[in-house]
């Protein structure tokens, strides 16, 4: 049995568009990005990731590496760095075959300017998602995901976390104070994004280490992505 990591930046198992209107979403990455595809399953599985270049029809197959997890089972990982082009990817294990939607790799800075880069990871492999972020030599790495979005101008609000206690003279003394800023993150464009983007971002914000365009952020208390319907 294999299961894709909830933090995998590529979505697999796309809906069937053989009938109805095709509004398939195209994921985009920069050619400098490393795309980590990870699955969790029983030890000893053989998993291949097949990459199809849509224009030429050329295919390449990559065998996923296996890494034993202390929590049980194994993580299977494949790291892709395709050149510029449009691709579809398939994960194959025994009779299971999961296919991605279209994935565009681009060097076009004008296109990338409209995408925010989200990098995320954990400091140890024994995390709640059974996902590998620590290499065998102890080095850490982050997954990368890009999506249309950013922080709304003039949406910042300011807050302060502090705590006091009273001494024997009943005089208030401050133990600590920490100022912070809340920023509203908006994802999508006029054409919107699929619902799975919200699911992925909700999982990403559970990570210990989250960077958005190179700046660290944390989730504000128990906030979760909210769907906004266009008019």
GIWO-V820778 format. One record per run of one state. SS is the DSSP state (@ for helix, = for strand, . for the rest). FROM is the first residue (numbers start at 1). LEN is the number of residues. If there is no record, write none. Layout:
ss: (SS & SS)
from: (FROM & FROM)
len: (LEN & LEN)
//
This chain:
ss: (. & = & . & = & . & = & . & = & . & = & . & = & . & = & . & = & . & = & . & = & . & = & . & @ & . & = & . & = & . & = & . & = & . & = & . & = & . & = & . & @ & . & = & . & = & .)
from: (1 & 2 & 5 & 12 & 13 & 27 & 31 & 35 & 42 & 48 & 54 & 59 & 64 & 65 & 69 & 74 & 81 & 85 & 94 & 96 & 101 & 103 & 107 & 109 & 113 & 115 & 122 & 134 & 135 & 140 & 141 & 143 & 152 & 157 & 167 & 172 & 183 & 185 & 188 & 195 & 205 & 209 & 213 & 215 & 217)
len: (1 & 3 & 7 & 1 & 14 & 4 & 4 & 7 & 6 & 6 & 5 & 5 & 1 & 4 & 5 & 7 & 4 & 9 & 2 & 5 & 2 & 4 & 2 & 4 & 2 & 7 & 12 & 1 & 5 & 1 & 2 & 9 & 5 & 10 & 5 & 11 & 2 & 3 & 7 & 10 & 4 & 4 & 2 & 2 & 15)
//
